[in-house]
């Protein structure tokens, strides 16, 4: 592993250090270069981030920049070519960089991510509203279009009302409204004349959309709908932006016409006055409170109740279904078309989970490479300590997460395309793809969100003690990912839907009516002998063949479905099989991600170039091998009664034997060791800037110890708090401001110590029989 220069004599000589393993430069120097370009602070001041105490830098801190530069210079491909392709999303990459640069140099947003860490909930909500206005002012100044505004809002790491407006409210209008409604509301929403929220979840119901209690009753006399919350549990709950901010809401409610229920539909409901922002008659609402880990502090997730609020009949979103004057209901081509908004949001979540995980793995990889701890037991005196990334106990945790990051990003791009294809078909009244997209989005949402959340926390733990500091960059990363496992469908409920879909397709295959794809055709193995011919790999090299892990994943999922089918055949009701569906859904998620990850890399191989494509294919292999190793039981155990795949029999030999399992472990280890040499360039390919990461440990230049010390020196708790009158602006503008290079660094005495703790010590000393104690410990 030469790129890690792990402390051996050969590694030391190949690194950007002297032949004796000592860093170039002067370890005794007490002069520190700035850690970035100067930025504007409050009242026109200039902020320069750097260590200011006159202390020797020493050889350890001096070597970190050289270590990461050496790893970067060892790249066998151009990371920029990968970045250009995987960043081809809402906007082109050049535009994205310009947006990030504008946010980075902005006097409000330049130190935004650090300042927010010091704010309480009420302050975060206040600055969130300020940020919305500032962002739109900046967009006008920079001439950003809609997609660029969305990119900027997401990049701020502040879940705010304007983020929800663009992520949930506007897309639902555009995808579920008819042409007249899109023209009437869509333009106003896109121009920020109104600000919206999407109100689906209720206090008593979340994932069970059919069980929602809010009512939309058609009133024939007034030709309008009556929106009403009949019970405590019908209170709308969790809708971002609804508590304090939104002017309008898309409300999911049970449609009732002449006493008959037609299920949940979407309604456009004005909620607050555009002049005074007071809630309209019949509406009460508020913020539900702070969230776990302090997440989404700038978003007013709300509770809302409707007391017989009247809206016009044509305020029901009518792209797929509508109600005529007099109460005639025109039904949609499919009763599942009302789920279009939820499917859209799920489809957008998949690559997002990969991007979130990629931030964690970028930070963890960079820091772990430059962090050195311990020498080899047989090392010679004076040799440098090992990079902690060189230890298998660490790299075996991180490199699979690197592969998963790319997998979810690239598979997520395929999910977006699939949704767009489905949406285009729906425009023409064709629902052929709806069921397949629903299953795929459910499967990947459940699988990828959980894997990403666990992976982000694993990255943080891999950073050791320093990872617990907010400066590590995980304070918003983990909390922002945490709710994804439950919103837009609780993962374990979605897993039941995947299990049910697998059984349905299996039954359809028997009748020849199934429409299978490369993510479901493995189900043929349940009833068609030799549908997936397979020879168990016996060596690590054989496991590196794509068919080896790919078909193992497919056979494993088929076995899991066979187990589920056997339980149903044995008389268990499906409602009692929710736990049995979990492994079916996990296995299916891995089949889908593997297929789409591989396809995505292959389809863009020419654009990546042969060198970059080769390394991405290695990541495809590592992802597939680790996925197989996650759950070996169905592959290494004989089939039970009624559970064998077609052509097999009860108690027949398992799919994989002991030698195959041992070879699988060897293949994974070899893949990790190979990818490890390119870990830094591969994380560079994500294209994250230092401003976006907001991490002292994940700095691109590797100067981690300088960054930590500079932040600790300048920490607001270590300096007198400026007053608004002395430096201009209001009080909130000065919360969380870091003071770099201020005189008296390290000498500050907290005022609360004088007012609170000093009297405590004095009172305790006066009560003591030994009498008061002086500051040096001697008695007075």
N, C-alpha and C positions, 0 to 999 in steps of 0.2 A: 504494500500500500504506500507507494512513494509519495503520493500527494499529501499524505498526512504527516510525513516526516516524524515518525512516532518516537524518536529518541534514540534509535540505534545509530551506530557510527555512520553507516551508509546513508541512512535517512537524513542525518544531520548535515552531511556534506552536500546533499542535493537540495536542501532547503535554502531559502533566502537568508541564510545566516552564515557566519564564518565557519571554517572547517572544524572549529572546536565547539560549535553549537551555540556560540554567543551572538546576540543580535547586533546588526550593524547600527551605527549611531552612537550617541554618547549617553550611557545609562545614568550619568551623574547630572545631566542637564535638568534645570529647573524651569526652563522656559517652554511653555506649551503652545502649540499652534491652535487656532480656533477649530472647533469641531463642525463647522459649517459656515455658510456665509452670514454676515451680520443681518439681523432682522429688525424691523420697526417694532418698538414697544409702545406703551402708553404715553400720551402727550408728546409724541414725536421722538421719543428716546430711541437709542440704538442698543440692541441686545446682541451680545457676542458670547456664544456658548463655549467656554473653555475652563480648564483648571487654572486657578489663579494663585493658590497657595504655593509658595516657593519650596517645593519638595522634589527630590530627585525622582525621575521617572522610573529608573531601574530597568534591568534587562527583561523582566517578565512582561511589563506593559509595553516596552519598546518592541517586542517581537511579534505582537499580535497582528499588526498591520502587514508585516512581512510574511507571516504565516498564511494569511488569507490571500495575499497577492500571489504567493507561490502556488497555492491550490488553484487559483483562477488562471494563472499562466499555463497550467498543465492541461487546460481544456483541449479535448480532441474534436471539438465541434464549435460552431458559433451559436452561443445561446440566443443571440438576437433573432436568428431565423426561426427558432421555436417560438419566441415571444411574439413575433409579428403574427403568427398564425393563431395561436391560442388566445391572443388578445383581440382577435377580430370578432368583436361582439357588438354591443350597442353602437359603438363609434369606432373609428379607426384609431390605431395606437398612437399616431402622432398627435391627434386631437386629445387623446387621454393624457398624454404627457404634458401638453400645454395647460390642461385643466389642473393637473397636479401641481405644476409649477406656479400657476396663479394662486392656488390655495396656499401653497408653501410660503410664498412671499407676502401674502396678505397679512396686515397687521392684526386682524382678528383671528384668522384661521391658521396663521403660521405656527403658533404654539397651542393651538386649540386642544389637541388630544391630551396634552400634559396638564393644561389648566383645568379641564373638566374633572380630572381625578381629585381635585381639591374642593369641588363644589358639593353642597348638599342637594337633596332632591328638589327643593323649591328653587334653588339657584339654577340647577341644570334645566329645569322646565323653563325658567325665565330666559336663559341664554339660548335655549332651543328656539324660542320664538324670535329672538334677535338674530339667530343664525339663519332662519328662514328668510327674513327680510334682507339680511346681508348677502345671502347667496343669490337671491333674485336681482339685487342691485349689481352684484358682481357679474352675473350672467348678462345683464343688459350692457354693462360696460365692456365686457369681453365678447359680446355678440354670440353667446352660446345658443344653440338650438335646444329643442326639448330633450333629446337624448343626452346631450352634453350636460344639461342641468341635472338629469337623473344620475349621471356618472359622478358629478360633483357631490351631490347629496349623499350618495352611497359611500363615497370615498371619505367623507367626514367622520365615519364611524359614530354618527349620532342619529339614532332612530328618532325621527322627528315627524311632526304632522305632514310636512311637505313630502317626506319620503313615502309615507303611506298613501298620500294623495296620488303619487305617480305609480307606485307599485301595485296598489289594489283598486283604488277608486276609478281612475281614468281608464285602465285596461278593461274593467268590467263594463263601463259605459260603451266603450268601443267594440267590445266583443259580444255584448248581450243586448245592446240597444238597436232599435231599427234606424234606418237612415235619417228620418226626421228627428229622432231623439239624439242621435250622434251630432247632428248639426246644431240642435238647440242647446244641448248641455256640454257636448265635447269641446267645442271651441272655447266656451267660457272657462271650462276646467283647465284646458291647456294654456289659457292666457292668465290663469291665476285670478280670475274675477270671482271665482268661488273656490272653496277648499273642501275636499270631501273625505269621507270615511266609509268603510265597508262594514256594515253591521249584520253579522251572521250569528256568531256564537251568543248563547244566552247563559244566564246563571245556572240553569238546570240542564242545558244540553249544549254539546260542542260538536263532536264528530257525527252524532246522529242528527243529520240535517232534517230527516223526515219527522223527527220528534220535536222540532221547534214549535214554540207555543204562541209567538207573536201572530196576531191575526190581521189579515187584510180582507175586509168584508165589502163586497160590492153593494153599493146603495143605489138602487135603480132610480129612485126619486130624484136624487141629485146628480146621478151619473158620475159617481166618485167612489173612491175607496176609503174605508174607515180603518186606519191603522191603530191597533190597540194592543196593550200589554195586559192580559187578563189576570195574571198571577204573579206572585213574587218571582218565581223561577223563569218567567217569560222576560224578565229584565234583560235587555241586551247588555252583554258583558265582554270586555276585552277589546272591543273595536278601537284600534289606534286612531287618535285624533278626535274621537267623539266626546271625550270628557270635557274639554275646555275649548277646543279650537274650531272644529269643522263647521262650515255653514250648511252643508248638505250631506246626506247619507244615502248610500244604497242599502236598503233594508231587505233582508230575507224574511219573508212572512208567509204564513199559510193562507192561500187564496181560498175564499169562501164565496160562493155564488148561490143565492137562494137556498141557503142551508147546506149545500154540498161542498165538501172539501176537494180541492184539486191539487193539494200538495204545495210545497214551498216554491215561491216565485220571488222575483226581485222588483223592488219599487224605489223610485227616486223621491226622496222625502226632504223638503226644506226643513232645516232644524234651528237656524239662528238668523236674526235680522242682519242684513248686510249693512245697515246703517249703524245700529247700536250694539250688535252682536248678542243681544238678549235672546234667550230661548223663546221660540215661537209658542203660542198658546197650545196647551195640551202636552208639552214636552218638558221633562225634567231630566237632568243629566249631570254627571260629575266624573272626576278621576277616581279610579278604583284603588289607587295607592301604589306605594313602591313595590318593585318586583325583586325576586330573588337575585342575589349577587349585585344588586344595584343596577341591573340591566334595564335598558330602554328608559333611562331616567328622563330623557327629554321628550318622551312620547306620552301623551295623556290617554293611555288606554282607559276607556270609559265605561260607565254604566248609563243606560238610557232607558227611559220609560215613556210610552205613548198612551195618552188618555183620549181616545177617540179623535185622532188627528185626521182631518179630511184632506185628501189629495185628489187631483183630477184623474179620471180613468186612464188617460194616456200617459200617466206617470209610472205605469207598470212597464218595465223594460220588455219590449215586444219584438225582438228579433225572431224568436222561435215560437212564442205563444202570445196570444193577446185576448182581450175581452172586448167584444163589440158592444155598442150602445144597446142597452136593454138586457145585457147579461149573457149573451151567447159566448161560450168559451171556444176559442180556436186552439186546439192542442198542437204541441210541437211534434216534429217527425219522430222524436224519441223522448221518453220521459226522463232520460238522463241528461238532456241538453241543458237543464238548469244547473248542472254541475260544471258547466264550461268554465266559469270563473275560478272555481277551485282547482280544476285541472290545469288551467293556465298558470296559476301561482305555483302549483307543485312543479310544473315543467320548468319554471324559472329557478327553482330551488336547487336543482341537482348540481349544475356547474358552480353555483354559488357556494355549496358545501365544499367543493374542491378548492375554490379560491380562498375560502376561510382557512382550510387546513393548510394550504400552501404558504400562508403567512406564518403559521406556527412552525412548519418544518423549515422554512427559510431562516427564521430566527434561531431555532434549535441547531440547525446544521452549522451555520456560521459561528455561533458561539462555541459549540462543542469542538469545532476544529481549532479555534485559537486558545481554548481553555486547556491548560496543561496541568496534569496532576500525576505525581509519582514517576519514578524511573523504573525501567525493567530491572528485575532482581539481579540479572547478570550484567547490568550496565557498568561502564567504567566511570571513575570519578570525573565529575565535571560535565558529563553528558546531560543534555537537556531532558526535561520531563516529557512524558508522552502526551500527545493530544488525546483528550478523553474520547473523541470520536473514533479513535483507533481501537477502543475496547469493544469486543463483541457484545458485552452486556448492554452497551449503548447503541452501537450501530445496527444491531438486530432489531432494536425498537424503532429506530428512525427511518432506515432505508425503505422498509415496506410502506411507511407513511408518505414518503416521497413518491413512491409508485402510486399510492391511492390518490394523492393530490392530482397528479396528471390524469389518472383514470377517471375521476369524477368530473374534472373539467372537460375532458374530451368526450366522455360519454354524455355529459350534460348538454354539450353542443348538439349531439344527435337527438337528444330528447326535445330540445327546442325546435329542431327541424321537423320532427315527427308531429309536434303539436301544430306547427304552422301548416303542415300538409293536411292534418285533420281539419283545422279551421277552414282551409280553402275548400275542402270537400263539403263541410257543413254549409258553407255559403251556397252551394249548389243543391242542398237538400240531401246530400249523401252522408249517411251515418256509418258507413262501413268500418271506418277506422276508430270510431269512438270507443268501443269496448277495449280494443288493443291498447289504445293510448291511455285509457283509464287505468288498466292493469299495470302498464309499464310505469306510469307516473306514480302510482301507489306503491309499487314494489321498490322503485329507486328512491322515492322520498323516504320511505321507512328505513331502508338499508343505509343510504348515504348519509343521512342526517345523523344517525347514531354513530356510524363509523367516524365521521368527521368530528363530532363532539368529543368522543373518547380519544381520538387522535390528537386533538388540540391540547387536551389536558395531559396526555402522555408527553407531548413536546415540552410543556411547561415543567413537568416533573423531571424531565431529562436535563434541565438547566441547573439542577441542584438548588442550593439555597438562594442564589441570586434570582432564580426564576420566580420567587415569591414576591419580589419587588414589583411595583407597578411599572417601573422603568423597563422591565423585561418585555412589555408589550402585550400582555395577555389580559389586562384588566377589562378591556371591552371585548376582546376577541372571543374568549370563552363564554361570557354572559350573553353576548349577542347570538351565539350559536345555540345556547342552551334551550331556548323555547322551540326550536325547529322540530324537535322530536315529538312535540304535541300539537303545534298549530297546523292548520290545514289538514287535520286528520291525525288523531293519536296513532303512533306507529303500530301499536299492537292491534288496533282495530283495522288498520290498513293491511296488516299481515293476514288477518282473517279474510279480507276481500281477495287477496292474492291466492290464498288456499282454495277459496270457493271457485275462483276463475280457473285454476289448474284442473279442478275436478270437472268443471263444465266443459273445458276444451277436451279433456280425456274422453268424456262421454260423446262429444261431437265427432271425435276421430273415429269412433266405432261406427257411426252412421255416415261417415264421409262428408259431413257438413262443416268440419272445422276449417278455419282459416288461420293456419299456423305461420309463424315467421321464424327467423333463426334464433329467436329468444324463447320459442315455445315448441319447436319441432322435436325436441328431445323427448316430449311426451309420447311419441310414437313407440318408444322403447317399452312402454308398459304392456302393449298388446301386439307388437310386431317383432318377431324374433330377429336378432342381429341388426336392429335398426341403427345401433351405434356400435359397429365392430370395434373391439378394444383389446389390445395386447398390453398387459401391465408393464410399465417401464421397470427395468432392472438396474439401470445405472443413472447417474446424474445427467449424463449427456442425453440419454433417451428422454428424461423429464424435460429437457430444454426444447424438445420438439413441440410446437404449438398444439398438435392434436393430443399430446399426452395429457397436459393439464386441462385443455378445453373439453375433451370428451369425459375426463374424470369429473369435471364440474357438472356436465350435463347428466351423466349417469347417476351422480349423487342426488341431484334434484329429482330425477325420475324415481329413484328409490324412496325419497322422502314423500313424494306424491303417492307412490304405491302404498306406503305405510298409512297415509291419510285415507286413501280409498278403502284399505282393508278395515280401518276403524269404522268407517261408515257402513261398509258391508256387514260388519259384525253387530250392527244395531245401535251404535252410539249416534246420538243426534249431533248435527253439525254445530249447533250452538254450544255443545260441550267440548268442542275440539279446538277452541281458540288457541290453546297452548301448542297443540300439534301443528297448527298452521305457522308457528313462529319459524321453525327450521325450514319449512317449505319456502317461506318468503325470503329468508336469508339466502338460501341456496339459489333461489331464482334471481335475486338481486345480483349475486355474484356471476351468474351465467350472463345476465344482460350487460353488466358493466364490462365483463371480459370481452364479450362480442363487440360491443360498440367502441371500446377502447382500442381494440385491435383494428377494427375497420377504420376508425378515425385516423390512426397513425398511418395505415396503409394507403388510405385515400389521399393523404397530404404528403406522402413520402417525397415526391419530387420537389415540392415546395420547401420542405425541411432541408433537403439535401441529403446525400447518402450517409454522411457522418452523423448528423443529428438524428436522422431516422433510425440508424442502427442502435443508438443509445435509447431512443424511445421504445424500440422493440424489446430491448433488455428490460425496461421498466414494465412493459406488458407482460413479459415472462415472469418477472418477480411477483407482480400482482396476482397472476394466475396461480403460481405455485403456492404462495401464502394463502390464497383463498382455498385451495384444496386442503392444505394442512389445518385450516381452522376447524374442520369437522370431518374427521376420518371415519367415524363409526359406520356410516352406511356403506363405506367402501371396503372396510376390513372385516366386517362381520357377515356371516351367512344370512340369507334372507329367512325371515320367520314365516309361519304359515300364512299363505295367501298374499305374500308380499314380494315374491320374486318377480323380476322383470321377465318379459316374454322370452321364452327359450331357456329359462333357468328353472330351477325347482327348489322346493324348500330344503334348506340345509346344504345347498350346493356351495362350491368353493367361492370365497369372497372375491371381489373385483381386484383388490390389491393384497399382496402378501407381505410378509415381514421385510423381505429384501427391497420391495418397492418403497416401503415407508422409510427405510434407512436411506435409500437413494434419494428420496424426496428431500429429506433433511440436508443431505450433502448438496443437492442442487440449489436449495435456498441459500445455504451458507456461501456457496461459490458466487451466486448472483449478487448477494449483498456485498461481498468483498470486491467484486468487479465494479459495481455501481458506485461504491464508496470512493473510488479514485476520481470520479467526476461529480461528486455530490455538490460541491460549491457551484460549478458551472451550471448544473441542472437546476439548482434553486435560483440562480441568476436569470434563468430562462423565464421565470414567472414575471420578471420585470418590476418587482416591487421597489419603490423608492424608499429612502429612509423616512421621509415624512409620512408615507402611508403606513409603514410598519410601526412607527412610533416606539421604537425599541432601542435602548442603549446597548443591548446584547446582540441585536441583529444588524448592527451597522454594516454597511457594505464595505467600509474601509477597515473593519476589524478592530477599531480603537475602543474596545469595550470598557477597559478599566478607566481610561481617561473620561469617557462619557459618564460612567457611574459616579466618579468622584466629582465631576463638574455639576451634575444634577444634585448630588448630596450637599455640596457647598452652597448652591443657590436655592435650595429648598426653602419655600416661603416661611416654614416654621423656624428657620434659623435667622430670620431678619425681621426688623420692625416692619409692621404693616403700614404702607403709605396711606395717607388719607386722600379722599377725592379732592378736597380743597387744595392740597399741596401739589398734586400732580394732574389735576383735571379729570374729567369724566365722572361717572357715578361709582358708587361703592362696588358694584358687581364687576366693573371693569378691572378692579385691582385684586380680586380674589384669585389665588393660584398663580400670581406672577412671580417668576423666578428672578433672583437678583445675582447675576454673574459679576464677579469682581468687585462687589461692594466692600468698602473698608470695614474691618472688624469681623470678617468671615471667621467663623469658629469661636467667636467671643460673645455671641449674643446671649443675654439672659432673658428668659421668658417673663413677661409681666405677670402672668398667672402664677408663676413660682413665687414672686414677691407677695402677691395678694392672697394666695391660697395655701401654698406649701410651707412658706417661711413661718407664718403664724402657727401652723401645725407643729413644726419642729420646736419652736419657742415654747409653746404650751406644754409639749411633752417633756422638754428639758426642765421646765419649772416644776413639773410634777415629780421629777426624778429625785431620789434621795441623794444622788451623787452630785446634784447641782448642774447648772448650765454648762454647755460645752462650747468651746470656741471653734472656729472654722477649721483649725489645724488639728482638732481632736483633743486638745488639752483642756483642762478645767479652767473656768474663769476664777 
